[in-house]
C-alpha cells in the first residue's frame, strides 16, 4: 500500500469541517483495534470520516483492548462522542477474524442493525452513502479474483463481493449466516480450504478464512444477502482505489480500502 497517498487522503479528511448533526440510530460505525497502542495519526481520519460524510450523528463503537488504550482514545471520545467497548487483545490476523465471527456481531446492541465498518486503511471519502444501502445486506468492494470456499456441505458458487475492511453490513443478516453454520457443526467443520482464481489458481488448505470471505460466501450463496451488481459496489467502495479516482469526485467511491497508486 502507498502510505504517502494514504496520508494525503488522511489530511484531506481531517480538513473537512465538522457538521452539526442530529443524532440517529439508523446506522452505527464499528471500529476494531486491538494489537498496538492507539494513535491519532493512524485513527482520527477514519473516525472523523464517519462524522463529516454522514447525514446524521450515528453511534460509533470502538472495540479496543486495554493494552491499546492511550490518551488519544480519550481525546477522540470527547471530540467525536465515541462509545468504547473493551475486548481481549487480538494478537494477529487469525485472532482478529475469529473475534469478528465469534463475538463482534453478538456484542453490538440489537437496536443498531445497519453497520458501517471502517478501519485504519479504509474509510468514508464521499457523502451520500446512506441512500446506496437501501435494499442490501452487504456492500463491500469486489475482490480482484473470484474466491471459492472449499466445502462439501452447500457447494456454493465462487464469490467476488466483498471486502469487509470498509463496508456496510446488516447485523441481523450476518448473525443469520453464523447461526446456519453452527447448525451444520460450525465453520471449522465445514470449511476445508480456499481457492482463489488467480492465474494460475491458488489453493490453500485449512479451515481459517477471513471473516468477510466466510460471511459473503455463505451470505450471498445461500440467498441471505441480496444480490448486488459490480456497478453498485464500485460506486460504493473500491479496493484498492487509485489516487486519480480519488481526485475525481465523479469517479470517487463513497468508501475505499487501501490505495496503491
N, C-alpha and C positions, 0 to 999 in steps of 0.2 A: 504494500500500500504506500502511496505517495504522501508522506507525513507533511511535507511543505504545503501541498494543496489542501490537505485536511485542515491544517492550521488556518489557511485563508478562509475556508468556509466557517471555521470557528469564529474568527474575528468578525466576519460579516454577521453572523448570528448574534454575537454579543452587542453589535451596534444597533440592532433593531429595537426601537423604543418599546418599552413595556406598556401594554394597553391596560385600561381599566375595565375589567371583565366581570360580568355577573357569574356567580357560581352555578355549576350544574354537575350532576352525577351521570349524565348521559354517556360519557366516556371516562376513562381513567388512564393515566400514564403509569407504566410499570418500568422501573429501572432496577437492575440487579447488579450488585458489585460486591465481591467478597473474597478477593485474593491479595490485595495490596492496599496501602494507605490511599484514602480518597482525597483527590486534589481538585481545586478549582480549574486548573489548567486542562485537566482531562475531561471534566464532567459538567462544568457550568453551561457550556454552549448547548449540549444535548438537552439538558433540563430546561434551559431558557427557551429553547425552540418550542416546547410544549405550551409555553405561556404566550409567546409572541405570534405564533402561527395558528392559534386556536380561536374559535368563535366565543367560547366561554372559559371560565376558570374551572377546569376539571381537576379532580383529585390527582395527586402524584404520589405514588407509593414507592419508596426507596427501600429495597430489600438489601440489607448490608450486614456484614459480620461485625462483632465488637472489635475484632483485630483491625478492621479497616477504618474505624471511626477516627476522625480528625476534627480540629476546629473548623475546617472548611465545610464539614457537614452542617454544623450549627449555623454557619453563615448562610448556606443555601436554604436551610429550613426556614429561617427568618425572612429571607428575600423572596422565596418562591412558594412558601407555605406547603412544605413537603411533609408527608406522613412517613416516619421512619419505622421500619419493621426489622427487628434483629433476627438473623438467621445464623446457622453454623458457618464457619469458614469453609469455602469451597476451594480446594487446593489446585484443581486442574479442570480441563475442559470436560473430562468424564464426570466429575462430581457436579459441575455446573449443569450439565444436561440431565443427570439423574435427578437433581433437585427440581428442575423445571418440570419434569414428567411426574415425579412422585409427590411434590408438595406445592409448587407455586400456585397452580390454579385453585387448589383447595384452601389456600391461605388468604385469598382475595375475598373481601366481603361480597355476599350474594347480590347486593344492590348494584355492584359495579360489574357489569357483564360485558361491555364493549371496551376492549383493552387496546391501548397503543403501547407497544414495546419499543423502547429506544435504548441506545447504548452509546459507548464512547466513540464508536466509529460508524454510527448510523443514527440519523435523527430527522426531524421535520425541517424542510427548507422552503416550503411554499404553503400558503394558506389555502383553505377550501377543501381540505382532505375529508372533512366530515361527510360531505354530500356523496363522496365516492364509495363510502362504506355501506350504503343502503342496499339491502338485498344480499349481502355477502357475510360469510362467517370467517373468512381468512383472506387477507390481501397482503402479499409479500412479493418481493422481486423474484422473477424466474431465475432458475439456476442456468449455468452455461450449458449443461448437458442433462438429458433425462436421467432419472435415478430410479433403479429398480430395487426394491427391498426383496431379499431372497427369503421367501416364506411359502409354506405349502398349505396354510390354513384357509386363506382367502383367494390367493392367486390373482392379485390385482395388477392393473397395468402400471407402467412407469409413471412417475410424477415429475413435473418440471416447475411447479409453483408450490410453495415459495418460501423464500428466505424469512427467517423469524427474527433476525437481528434488528430490523426496523420494520415493524409490521402492524397490521390490525388483526385482531382475533377476538372471537366471541368465547368468553369463558365457559358458558354452558355447553357449547358445541365441542370444545376441547375436552371437557370432562366426559362428554358422551363417548368420544373416541377412547379415552383412557379406561372407562368402565367396560366397554366392549372387549378391550384387550384383556382385562382382568378375568372376564368370563371364560376366556379361552386359555387360561393359565398364565397370563401375563406376557408382556412383550419379549422378555428374555427367553421364554419357552417357545415363542412363535418365530422370532427372527433368527435367521441363520447367517446372514451376511448382507452385503450390498453390492450392486453392480452399477457402475457409472458409465454411461455410454460415451466415453471419450474415444479417441482413435489412436491406439486400439482400446477396447473396453477395459476398465479397471475393476477387479473384483477383490473385495475384502471380506474375509470370513470372521464371524463373531457376532454377538448379539448387541453390541454397543452401537448406537446410532445417535446422531444429533436430534434434539427434541423436535426441531421443525420438520426434519425429514419424516420422523415417525408420525407426527400429527397430520402432516399433509398427505403422506402416502395413504394412510388409513382413512383420514377425514374425507379427502376427495374421492378415493377409490370406493368407499362404502356409501357415498352419497350423503354423508353428514354435512360436509361443506358444499355450498353451492358452486357449480362450475363458474370459472372466471376466464375471460379471454386474455391473450397476451397483450392486446391493445390496452385493456383496463389496467393490468398490473404494471405495464410500462409507464403509464401516466401516474400511477400511484407511487411506485418505488423502483429504483434501478440499482443493480448490483453487478459490477461497480458502475458508478456514474463517471462520465468523462467531464473534465473541467469545462470544456466548451459547451456541453449540455447544461451544466450548472449556470454558466454565464448567460445563456439564452433563456429568458423567463418562459417563453412559449414551449421550449423543449424540456425545461426543468421539471422533473417529477416532484411530487409532494414530499417524498421521503428519499433517502439514499442510504446505502450500506457500502462503505468503502469507496475510495477513489484511487485510481491507478495512474491516470494521465490527464 
